[in-house]
Amino acid sequence: MRTVRRGTRGRPDHGRGEKGGAEPMARTRRYDVAASGGWWDEEDNRRLPAGEVHAWEQGTNQTVCGLSLHRSRLTRFPGVTWADVLPESGGAADAVRRVCPRCAAAAGRRGTDARPAWRRTNPRP
């Protein structure tokens, strides 16, 4: 005798897949910024990061590279996205001195990387 969990309507695939159900979508991560300092932009009338910047996901108490926000004395900037503090973006990167390389590797450069993605051009047989 086969047991079926409640709410699956007797289908072993739980209603997902090629027969009518919607495929679950992958969650895209949105990284905000935590920085060692900050400054006030009078033109835009908002607080912006300065010094060393790290990628930070809201709801966590650490950066993407694993530093504790409190112990490292990093300030959260929830209104500034990771793509805005990259020096090549020119957005909120006026006072940024250093971008954490581990956070940049984990969060990505969002298409602003100077090097193209690695690709094998002449594979051996």
N, C-alpha and C positions, 0 to 999 in steps of 0.2 A: 504494500500500500504506500502510495506516494503522499507525503505531507506537503502542503502548500502554505506559505506564510500569508497572513491576512493582508489584503489589499493588492495582491499580485494578479488576481483574476485568473488564476490557474495557469498562467504562462510562466515558464521557467526563466525567461529573459526579463521579467519584471516590467514589461511594457516599453523597453527601450530597444533600439536596434533598427533593423531594416523594415520591420512591419509596423509602420504607423507611428511609433513613439518618437519623441525628440531625443537626439543625442545630447548627452551632457556636455556643456561647453567648458573649455579650460579657462581658468581664472587668470586674467592678466594682472600682474602686480603693479601697484602704483607706489613708487618710492618718493618720499619727501626728504627733507634735508635736516641734518643735525650738524651744528658747527661749533667751533671753539670760541667764536665771537660773533658780534652783530653790529650793525650800524643802521641808522635811521635815514631813509631816503625821503627828503622833504618834498621832492617833486611828485613822487607817487604816494607819499604819506603812508609808508609802511616800513616795517622792520625787515631787513635783509641780512643774510649770513655773511660772515667775514672769517678770515683765517683759514683753518683746515676744515674741510667739509666732508661729511660722511653721508651715505644713503641710509635712510631710516624708514621702516614701515610702521604706520600708525597702529596702535594697539600693542606694540611691543616696547620693551624697556631697554633695547639694545640696537646697535647699528647692524647693518647687513654683514659687516666684517666681524662682528662679535663683541665689540666694545660696549661696556655698560654706559648708558647715558649719564647716570648720576655720578659714578666713580670717575669717569673721564671728564666730568664737568662740561658736557656738551649741551648746548641749548637747542631745543626743538624749533623748527620752522615749518609748521604744518601747511602753511599757505604757499610754500615755495617747492616746486617739483624738482626732481633730480636733474631733468634735462635743462632746467633754467640755470643751474650753477656751473655747468660745464663751460670752460673758458671759450670754446669755439662757438657757443650759442650767443654770447653777448648779453643775455637776459639779466639775471641777478648776480652775475659773476664779476662785478666791478671790484669788490674787495676780497675776493677769494684768492688765497695765496697757494693753497695746496689741495688737490683732490686726492682722497684716499685711493691708492691703486687697487686695494682689495675690494673696496666697495664699487669702484668703476668696473672691475672685472665681473663682479656678481650682478650688478644692476645694468651693465651694458652702457654703451655710449650712444645708443638710440640712433644709429645710422650716421653719426658724426665722426666715426673712427677714421683716421687718416689712412690706415692700411686696409686693403680689401680682405674679405674673409679668405681663409686658407682653402686652396683648391688644388687637387692633384692634376697636373697638366699632361704628364706622360707616364701613365701607370705601366708597371711591368706585367707581362703576361702570366 
